[in-house]
Amino acid sequence: MNINYFSDTETMSQQATKIVLEQVRQDPESLLCTATGNSPKKLYQNLAQHAKLFEKTRIIPLDEWIGLPTPEGSCFSYIKEYVLNPLQIPSAHYFGFNADATPLEQECLRIQELLSREGPIDVCILGLGKNGHLGFNEPAEELQAHCHIANLAAQSQEHNMIGSAPTKPTKGLTLGMQDILAAKKILLLVSGEGKELATEQLLSGTITTDCPATWLWKHDNIECLIVN
């Protein structure tokens, strides 16, 4: 794991931007996995200044809430605002979750088939959850390998993305840990308050299901960018 520290989100995002642009310049048809939240937001805003490079780029989201009454606060709404529209990604190049599908187990299988066909992911962009989660891979006795329906930790149910939702989702769809670790490169962005313990656990190098992010030590091509 290549770990670099930054004084603020701006400089961290500049380095993250260089990493993603290098990949897309090498392979315009790259498959990018995009996380949501505050940590990658500035990265996406920077990439929008180079939208012409992304005409052939493909996007798959990391996760999606289940049970939101309106699109507001959904991962798709976020990705549409900060990734798809600014980068002018054609709809045929976006492989999103359908959180309204029935049964949702079939939707998980669809995503797995899609990954088998379109993958592997070239760059997986991740943020670090306050409890060490990656996507909706929450601390648990056992982590799931592939796309699955996740039970959300209480802390995840209070995420600021869904702060205005009248009812908080208790479940989500997410790529699994094996799906993440199969990416050619992983870009982990660590910023924001309340992540000190999760960051300490990650940097300890001890792999545990109590902190899913520690499983990234099993990957040999990770750029970890941390705001001090």
N, C-alpha and C positions, 0 to 999 in steps of 0.2 A: 504494500500500500504506500503510495507516494503522498505524503502529508505535507501540506503547505499552510502557513498561517497568514492572516491578513488583518489589517487594522480596522477595516470596515467592509460593509457589503458591496460598496461600489468597486473597490479594488478586487475583491474576491470574484465578483461577477465579470470583470474585465478578463481575468484569467480563464474563467469558465467559458467565456465567449470565444477566446482564442482556441480552446480545445475543441469546441463543437464546430467552429468554422474550419479548422484544419481537417476534421473528418469529412465534412460535407464537400470541401474542395477536392479531396481525394476521391470521394465517391458520392456524386450528386444524388444517387438513388438510395442513400443510407436510410436505415430504419432507426428512428429515434424513439425512445420511450420517455415520455414526459410526465414528471411529477407535477403536482400543484402546490399551492401554498406560497408563503412569502419568500422562502429561501431562493427559489429559482426565478422569481418574477423579473428582477433586473436583468438576468441573463436573457430571458425571452425578449425583453424590451431592446436590449442591445442587438440581438439577432435580427430584429425587424429592420434595422438599418442596412441589412444585407439580404433583403427578401429575394432578390433575383437569383441568389444561389440555391434557393430552396424549391425551385419549380418541380423537381423530380423527387424531392425528399418525401419519405413516408413517416407517418406518426402513429404510434400506439400509446394510449394512456396507461398509466401505472395502475389506476384504481378508479372506483366510482361508488358514490353513496347509493344505498338501496332505501327507497321509501320516502324520498323528498316529495312533498306535495306539489312543488313548482320547480321549474328548472333553475331558479335562483339558488346559488350556492353549490350547484352541481360541478363536478370535475369537468364535465363537457363544457359548461358555460365558461369556466375559467380558461380552458384550453382554446376554446373558440375565440375568446377575447384577447388572449396573450400570445397564442401560437398560430392557430389556423388562419385567422383573418389577417394579422400583420405580416405573416410569412407567405400569404396567398397560396396556402396548401390546397390543391384540388380535393374535392370531397372523396374522390376515388382513392386518394392516398392517405385517408384517415381511417383507422381501424378501431372504432370505439366500442365501448360496452353498451349493451341495452339493458338497463337496470329494470325495465318494465317487462322483460321477456318472461314467459312462463313455459316450462319450468326454468328457473334460473340455473339449475344444474346443466341444462342443455346449452345455455349461454356460455357457461364455463368451458364446455367441450368445444363450442364454436371458436372461442378465443384460442384454445390450444391448437385446434386445426389450423387456424389462421397463422399462429406463430410458427407452426411446422412448415407452412407454405411460404411465408414471407420472411421468416427469421433466418439466422439469429439476429437479435437486436445489435446494432452497431455501437450505439452509445446509449446507456441507460442513465438518465438524469434522476437523481434521488435527493430527497431532503431527509434529515434525521428527525424522527418524532421525539417528543419530550420523554416518552417511555422507551425509546430505542426502537420503535417500530419503523419498518420500511413499507411504504404503501399502507395497506391494512394487514400486513403481517405483524400481528400483535404478539407481545410476550405470551408464551404458552408452554405447556409441557412438551409439545411437539409442533414443529412448524410444517406447513403444507408446501409441497414441492411445486404444484402447478396452480393455475387459475382456480379460485375457489370463492365460496361465500364465507366471509369472515364475520365473526362476532366481535363488535367493536368494544374496546376498553372504554371505561367511563371517561377517561381523559380525552380520548379521540372524539367522543360524542359532544365534547365542549369546544371543538375546533372552531376557530374564528370564521372559517368559510361558511359554516351553517349557523352562525350566531343569531341570525334573524328568523331561522326556521321555527314555526310554531310547535313542531314536534321533532325531536332529535332522532336521526336514524340510529338504529342499534346494530345494523348489519351493513356490509359493503362487499363489493366485488373487487378482487385484486389479483394481480399476477402473483405467483408463488415464488418462494425463495430460489428454487431451481431455475425458474424462468429468468429471474434477475441475474443469477450467477452464470447463466449461459450467454449473457451479453459479451461482446468482444471487449468492450471498455465500459467501465462504470465511473460516473462522475457524481461524487457525493458532496453536497453542499451543506455546510453546518453553520447556521446563523440563527439569531433570535434568542429571546430570553427563555429561561427555564429548561435549558438543554444541557446544563453543566454535568449532571450525574450521568446522563446518557452518553455524553462525549467522553467522560472519564472511563465509563465501562468499555466504550469502543476502543479507546486508545490503550487500554490494558492489554489487549491482544488475546484475552481469554474468551473463547467462543462458548456462548451459552444461549439457550432459547429464551432466557429471561431478558435478553437484549438482542433481538433479531439482527440489528446492524452489525454485531460482532461476527456474524457469519460471512461478512464481506472479506474477512481475512483469508477465506478459502479461494479468493479470486486473485489472479496474478497481474491484473491490469486495472488498477483503481487509482484515480486522482481524487484525493480527499482534500477539500478546501475548507478551512475553518476560520471563522471570524473570531478573534480573541476578545 
